[in-house]
Amino acid sequence: MTSLWLREAAPFARGSALPAEAEVAIVGGGIAGIATAVHLAERGVRTAVLEQRVVAARASGRNDGQLLLGLGEHYHRIHGQFGAEKARLLWDFLRDNHEALRAAIAKADIDCDLQRSGGLRLAETPHEWTELQTAAALLAAEGKPHRLVPPAELSRWLPAGVAFHGALFLDGEAIVQPVRMVRGLAAAAAAAGATIVEDADVASIEGDAGDFRLHLRDGRAVRAAIVVHCTSTLARSLDGSGLLTRTVFPFRGQIVATDPLPADVVRQFPPCAMSSNFCYEYFRVADSRFVIGGKRWSVPGEQLGILDDDGHHPQITENLLAYVHEHFPVLRGVAFPHLWTGIMAGTPDGLPLVGALPGAPGQFALLAFNGYGLSFAFLAGRCLAEQIVDGASAHPAMPLFAPRRFAE
């Protein structure tokens, strides 16, 4: 079971043989590992990315390709959880990530269908509409671009939609073909001097800062002075500090998609990121297909603790289709033959881990984006590269992501 993005993207063509050594070994070839490799290689650091499967094989290639602002939460909720100052730092970090990512895509001329067409947060209930209005008031007070869409105007924005109670449009959000994007960035990293090694399944890490030995399951090994963990929940088995095991937890998302739809149907959906129910359901149109994910909350256990991205939950599929039939009558009777799942990594406070691992000198982490890796990882990779090379990153949001916040 694999995603449309993985099936339709060309294989990564610049893979290399395993080197004997590197200054920095990055474990994981998703958006986090590749972003870090881009920035380290551009700084002249001899960097090797070790990917268990192929570039973007797991969560980075199994999402729905949305670049969001605000952690998916409505902005006033972020204020409530973190306070006004930290909420602004988080929002600005995500905005800066999108700008940096767009610049990198343009610089490398990556064909990944990037559309900076904004995002539409739809109210599933009258209560959510009230919350969207509260969020809009805060956004207005802070001068953040947005538009509030009253119920009476919603049909102009989303002709196919029914039974929504208004929406909030965020100008800074975007959609992308994630596999082509990550593999294009991997090619840029290779062009800058990084070594990208596929089919490199790291089984164990031995040694100390300055002299680590990464052993692969097939018997090969590579030496590195520094190790960066970018394998989401899989990093827990390689982390000798124990912090990742204590802190990071897996959960599985599920997505279904149609085949290409008739042009008159496609025109009834805006070409932007869309979501409802506080971003628990998320959808978009890609290559004339309707793609939707979510509903993990609708089954017992909410798919927590699952590491299998080859399986799926049939009830979630049924619930997603029921949602489609309720809100998009034009899609009733349309088949959804494409189905895939992806494993995400969460943390107790909903923020990623970016920085040095306490109690493990020479080891760093860039992972656990709580489902928002595309929205965080490129800029986070730059900030981590600054920490490794310069000793610190200047971005004011970085202390929010430091792994030491979970140290015992």
C-alpha positions as CSV (number, residue, x, y, z in Angstrom):
1,M,0.0,0.0,0.0
2,T,1.6,3.2,-1.1
3,S,0.6,6.8,-1.9
4,L,-0.3,8.4,-5.2
5,W,2.7,10.7,-4.7
6,L,5.1,7.7,-4.4
7,R,3.6,5.9,-7.4
8,E,3.7,8.8,-9.7
9,A,7.1,10.3,-8.8
10,A,10.3,9.4,-10.6
11,P,12.9,7.5,-8.4
12,F,15.6,9.5,-6.9
13,A,18.4,9.3,-9.5
14,R,21.4,10.6,-7.5
15,G,21.9,7.9,-4.9
16,S,25.4,7.0,-3.9
17,A,27.3,4.1,-2.4
18,L,27.8,4.1,1.3
19,P,30.9,6.1,2.2
20,A,33.4,4.8,4.8
21,E,33.0,8.0,6.8
22,A,31.3,11.4,7.0
23,E,31.5,14.4,9.3
24,V,27.7,14.1,9.9
25,A,25.6,11.0,9.4
26,I,21.8,11.7,9.1
27,V,19.6,8.8,9.7
28,G,16.4,9.2,7.6
29,G,15.8,10.5,4.1
30,G,12.5,12.3,4.6
31,I,11.9,16.0,4.5
32,A,13.8,16.4,7.9
33,G,16.9,14.5,6.9
34,I,17.1,15.9,3.4
35,A,16.5,19.5,4.6
36,T,19.3,19.1,7.1
37,A,21.6,17.7,4.4
38,V,20.9,20.6,2.1
39,H,21.9,23.2,4.7
40,L,25.0,21.2,6.0
41,A,26.3,20.5,2.5
42,E,25.9,24.2,1.5
43,R,28.1,25.0,4.5
44,G,30.8,22.6,3.3
45,V,30.1,19.8,5.8
46,R,30.7,16.2,4.5
47,T,27.2,14.8,5.1
48,A,25.8,11.4,4.5
49,V,22.0,10.6,4.5
50,L,21.2,7.0,5.4
51,E,17.7,6.1,4.2
52,Q,16.2,2.7,5.1
53,R,14.1,2.5,1.9
54,V,14.0,5.2,-0.7
55,V,14.0,9.0,-0.3
56,A,10.6,10.2,1.0
57,A,9.3,6.6,1.4
58,R,7.5,7.1,4.7
59,A,5.7,10.0,6.3
60,S,7.2,12.6,3.9
61,G,5.6,10.7,1.0
62,R,2.4,9.6,2.6
63,N,0.8,12.8,3.6
64,D,-1.6,15.0,1.6
65,G,0.9,17.7,0.6
66,Q,-0.3,20.7,2.6
67,L,1.9,23.4,4.0
68,L,0.0,24.9,6.9
69,L,0.3,27.7,9.4
70,G,-0.5,27.5,13.0
71,L,0.1,23.8,13.8
72,G,-3.3,23.1,12.2
73,E,-4.9,24.6,15.3
74,H,-7.0,27.7,15.1
75,Y,-4.8,30.7,16.2
76,H,-6.5,31.6,19.4
77,R,-6.0,28.0,20.7
78,I,-2.3,28.4,20.1
79,H,-2.4,31.6,22.1
80,G,-4.2,29.7,24.9
81,Q,-1.8,26.8,24.9
82,F,1.5,28.7,24.6
83,G,0.8,32.3,25.4
84,A,0.9,35.3,23.0
85,E,4.6,35.6,22.6
86,K,5.3,32.0,21.9
87,A,2.2,31.8,19.6
88,R,3.6,34.6,17.5
89,L,7.1,32.9,17.4
90,L,5.5,29.7,16.2
91,W,3.4,31.4,13.5
92,D,6.4,33.3,12.3
93,F,8.5,30.2,12.2
94,L,6.0,28.4,10.0
95,R,5.7,31.4,7.7
96,D,9.5,31.7,7.5
97,N,9.7,27.9,6.7
98,H,7.3,28.3,3.8
99,E,9.3,31.3,2.4
100,A,12.6,29.4,2.7
101,L,11.1,26.3,1.1
102,R,9.6,28.2,-1.8
103,A,13.0,29.9,-2.4
104,A,14.8,26.6,-2.3
105,I,12.3,25.0,-4.8
106,A,12.7,28.0,-7.1
107,K,16.5,28.0,-6.8
108,A,16.8,24.2,-7.7
109,D,14.0,24.5,-10.3
110,I,12.1,21.6,-8.7
111,D,8.9,20.5,-10.5
112,C,6.6,19.7,-7.6
113,D,3.3,21.5,-8.4
114,L,3.8,24.0,-5.6
115,Q,0.8,26.3,-5.4
116,R,0.9,29.1,-2.8
117,S,-2.9,29.5,-3.1
118,G,-3.7,29.7,0.6
119,G,-5.7,27.5,2.9
120,L,-9.4,27.4,3.8
121,R,-10.3,26.4,7.3
122,L,-14.0,25.4,7.3
123,A,-16.3,25.4,10.3
124,E,-17.9,22.0,10.8
125,T,-20.3,23.3,13.5
126,P,-21.7,26.7,14.6
127,H,-19.3,26.4,17.6
128,E,-16.3,26.1,15.3
129,W,-17.5,29.1,13.3
130,T,-17.5,31.1,16.6
131,E,-13.9,29.9,17.2
132,L,-12.8,30.9,13.7
133,Q,-14.1,34.4,14.3
134,T,-12.2,34.6,17.6
135,A,-9.1,33.4,15.7
136,A,-9.6,36.0,13.0
137,A,-9.8,38.8,15.6
138,L,-6.4,37.8,16.9
139,L,-5.0,37.5,13.5
140,A,-6.3,41.0,12.6
141,A,-4.9,42.5,15.8
142,E,-1.4,41.1,14.9
143,G,-1.6,42.1,11.2
144,K,-1.5,38.5,9.9
145,P,-3.1,38.1,6.4
146,H,-6.4,36.3,6.5
147,R,-10.0,36.6,5.3
148,L,-13.1,35.6,7.2
149,V,-15.7,34.0,5.0
150,P,-19.3,34.2,6.3
151,P,-21.7,31.4,5.7
152,A,-23.5,33.4,3.0
153,E,-20.4,33.8,1.0
154,L,-19.0,30.3,1.3
155,S,-20.6,28.9,-1.9
156,R,-18.5,31.3,-3.9
157,W,-15.3,30.0,-2.3
158,L,-16.2,26.3,-2.3
159,P,-19.1,25.6,-4.7
160,A,-19.1,21.9,-4.0
161,G,-19.4,22.2,-0.3
162,V,-22.5,22.0,1.9
163,A,-23.3,21.9,5.6
164,F,-20.3,24.1,6.6
165,H,-20.9,27.2,8.8
166,G,-18.3,29.6,7.5
167,A,-14.5,29.6,7.0
168,L,-11.2,31.3,7.6
169,F,-8.9,31.8,4.7
170,L,-5.1,32.0,5.4
171,D,-3.1,33.5,2.6
172,G,0.2,31.9,3.5
173,E,-0.7,28.2,3.2
174,A,0.2,26.1,0.1
175,I,-0.1,22.7,-1.5
176,V,2.6,20.5,-3.1
177,Q,3.5,17.1,-4.6
178,P,5.5,16.1,-1.5
179,V,7.6,13.2,-3.0
180,R,8.8,15.2,-6.0
181,M,9.6,18.1,-3.7
182,V,11.7,16.0,-1.2
183,R,13.5,14.2,-4.0
184,G,14.2,17.5,-5.8
185,L,15.7,18.8,-2.5
186,A,17.7,15.6,-2.2
187,A,19.1,16.2,-5.7
188,A,20.0,19.7,-4.6
189,A,21.7,18.3,-1.5
190,A,23.7,15.9,-3.6
191,A,24.7,18.7,-6.0
192,A,26.0,20.6,-3.0
193,G,28.1,17.7,-2.0
194,A,25.9,15.5,0.3
195,T,25.9,11.7,-0.1
196,I,22.4,10.2,-0.3
197,V,22.4,6.5,0.4
198,E,19.1,4.5,-0.1
199,D,18.6,1.0,1.2
200,A,20.7,1.8,4.2
201,D,18.9,0.4,7.2
202,V,20.7,1.5,10.4
203,A,20.5,-1.2,13.0
204,S,22.7,0.3,15.8
205,I,24.9,3.2,16.7
206,E,28.1,2.7,18.7
207,G,30.8,5.0,19.9
208,D,31.0,8.5,21.2
209,A,31.0,12.1,19.8
210,G,33.7,12.4,17.2
211,D,33.8,8.7,16.5
212,F,30.4,7.1,16.0
213,R,30.0,3.8,14.1
214,L,26.6,3.3,12.4
215,H,26.0,-0.4,11.7
216,L,23.6,-1.3,8.9
217,R,21.5,-4.5,9.0
218,D,23.3,-5.9,6.0
219,G,26.7,-5.7,7.7
220,R,28.0,-2.5,6.3
221,A,29.1,0.4,8.5
222,V,30.0,4.1,8.4
223,R,31.9,6.3,10.8
224,A,30.8,9.8,11.6
225,A,31.7,12.5,14.1
226,I,28.1,13.6,14.6
227,V,24.7,11.8,14.2
228,V,21.4,13.4,13.4
229,H,18.2,11.4,14.1
230,C,15.5,12.2,11.5
231,T,13.5,8.9,11.4
232,S,10.4,10.0,13.3
233,T,9.3,7.3,15.7
234,L,11.8,4.8,14.4
235,A,14.6,6.9,16.0
236,R,13.6,5.6,19.4
237,S,15.3,2.3,18.9
238,L,18.6,4.1,18.0
239,D,18.6,6.7,20.8
240,G,20.9,5.7,23.6
241,S,19.8,8.6,25.8
242,G,16.3,7.3,26.2
243,L,14.7,10.7,25.7
244,L,13.1,9.8,22.4
245,T,11.6,6.6,23.8
246,R,10.1,8.5,26.7
247,T,8.8,11.4,24.7
248,V,7.9,10.4,21.1
249,F,4.8,8.4,20.3
250,P,3.5,7.2,16.9
251,F,0.1,7.6,15.4
252,R,-1.2,6.7,12.0
253,G,-3.1,8.8,9.5
254,Q,-5.2,7.5,6.6
255,I,-6.0,9.0,3.2
256,V,-8.2,8.1,0.3
257,A,-8.4,9.6,-3.2
258,T,-10.4,9.5,-6.4
259,D,-9.2,9.0,-9.9
260,P,-9.2,12.2,-12.1
261,L,-12.5,13.9,-12.0
262,P,-14.4,15.7,-14.8
263,A,-13.3,19.3,-15.3
264,D,-16.8,20.6,-14.3
265,V,-16.4,18.9,-10.9
266,V,-12.9,20.0,-10.3
267,R,-13.9,23.6,-10.9
268,Q,-16.2,23.4,-7.8
269,F,-13.1,23.0,-5.5
270,P,-10.6,25.8,-5.0
271,P,-6.9,24.9,-5.7
272,C,-5.8,25.3,-2.1
273,A,-5.3,23.5,1.2
274,M,-8.6,22.8,2.9
275,S,-9.6,21.4,6.3
276,S,-12.4,21.3,8.8
277,N,-13.2,20.1,12.4
278,F,-10.1,21.9,13.7
279,C,-8.0,20.4,10.9
280,Y,-8.8,16.8,11.9
281,E,-10.2,16.3,8.4
282,Y,-8.1,17.7,5.6
283,F,-8.5,17.6,1.8
284,R,-7.5,19.1,-1.5
285,V,-7.5,18.5,-5.3
286,A,-4.4,17.2,-6.9
287,D,-4.1,16.4,-10.6
288,S,-7.9,16.6,-10.8
289,R,-8.3,14.0,-8.0
290,F,-10.0,14.7,-4.7
291,V,-7.8,13.6,-1.8
292,I,-9.0,13.5,1.8
293,G,-7.5,12.3,5.1
294,G,-8.5,12.2,8.7
295,K,-11.1,10.6,10.9
296,R,-8.5,8.7,13.0
297,W,-10.3,10.2,16.1
298,S,-13.5,8.3,15.0
299,V,-12.2,4.8,16.0
300,P,-11.2,3.4,19.4
301,G,-7.6,4.2,20.2
302,E,-7.3,6.9,17.5
303,Q,-4.6,4.9,15.8
304,L,-2.1,5.7,18.5
305,G,0.9,3.5,18.9
306,I,0.7,2.0,15.4
307,L,3.9,1.7,13.3
308,D,2.4,-0.2,10.3
309,D,2.0,1.9,7.2
310,D,1.1,-1.0,5.0
311,G,-2.2,-1.6,6.8
312,H,-5.3,0.5,7.2
313,H,-8.5,0.7,9.3
314,P,-11.7,-0.1,7.2
315,Q,-13.9,1.9,9.5
316,I,-11.9,5.0,8.9
317,T,-12.3,4.6,5.2
318,E,-16.1,4.3,5.7
319,N,-16.1,7.4,7.9
320,L,-14.1,9.4,5.4
321,L,-16.5,8.5,2.6
322,A,-19.5,9.4,4.8
323,Y,-17.9,12.8,5.4
324,V,-17.4,13.3,1.7
325,H,-21.0,12.3,0.9
326,E,-22.3,14.7,3.6
327,H,-20.3,17.7,2.6
328,F,-19.7,17.2,-1.1
329,P,-22.8,15.8,-2.8
330,V,-21.2,16.2,-6.2
331,L,-18.9,13.3,-5.2
332,R,-21.6,10.9,-4.2
333,G,-21.3,7.8,-6.3
334,V,-17.6,8.6,-7.2
335,A,-15.2,5.8,-6.4
336,F,-12.2,6.3,-4.1
337,P,-9.8,3.5,-5.4
338,H,-6.7,5.0,-3.8
339,L,-5.9,4.4,-0.1
340,W,-2.7,4.8,1.9
341,T,-1.6,5.4,5.4
342,G,1.4,7.2,7.0
343,I,3.0,7.1,10.5
344,M,3.5,10.4,12.3
345,A,5.3,11.1,15.5
346,G,3.9,13.2,18.3
347,T,5.2,14.9,21.5
348,P,3.4,15.8,24.7
349,D,3.3,19.5,23.9
350,G,2.7,19.2,20.2
351,L,6.0,20.8,19.1
352,P,8.9,19.1,17.3
353,L,12.3,18.1,18.7
354,V,15.1,20.1,17.1
355,G,18.5,20.2,18.6
356,A,21.1,18.3,20.7
357,L,19.9,15.2,22.6
358,P,20.6,15.7,26.3
359,G,23.0,13.0,27.7
360,A,24.1,12.0,24.2
361,P,27.0,14.3,23.1
362,G,27.4,14.5,19.4
363,Q,23.8,13.4,18.7
364,F,21.0,15.6,17.5
365,A,17.3,15.2,16.6
366,L,15.1,16.7,14.0
367,L,11.8,14.8,14.2
368,A,8.3,14.5,15.8
369,F,6.4,17.2,13.9
370,N,3.0,16.0,15.1
371,G,1.8,15.7,11.6
372,Y,3.2,19.0,10.3
373,G,6.6,18.0,9.0
374,L,6.2,19.9,5.6
375,S,5.3,23.0,7.6
376,F,8.3,22.9,9.9
377,A,11.2,20.8,8.6
378,F,13.0,22.9,5.9
379,L,13.7,25.8,8.1
380,A,14.2,23.6,11.1
381,G,16.9,21.8,9.1
382,R,18.6,25.1,8.5
383,C,18.5,26.0,12.2
384,L,19.9,22.6,13.2
385,A,22.7,23.0,10.7
386,E,23.5,26.3,12.3
387,Q,23.6,24.6,15.7
388,I,26.0,22.0,14.4
389,V,28.3,24.3,12.5
390,D,28.1,27.5,14.6
391,G,27.1,26.2,18.0
392,A,23.7,28.0,18.0
393,S,20.9,29.1,15.7
394,A,19.8,32.8,15.7
395,H,16.1,32.0,15.1
396,P,14.1,33.1,18.2
397,A,11.7,30.2,18.0
398,M,14.4,27.5,18.4
399,P,14.3,27.3,22.2
400,L,10.7,26.1,21.9
401,F,11.8,23.0,20.1
402,A,14.9,22.1,22.2
403,P,14.8,18.4,23.2
404,R,16.1,19.4,26.6
405,R,12.6,20.5,27.6
406,F,11.8,16.9,28.1
407,A,15.0,15.9,29.9
408,E,14.5,14.2,33.3
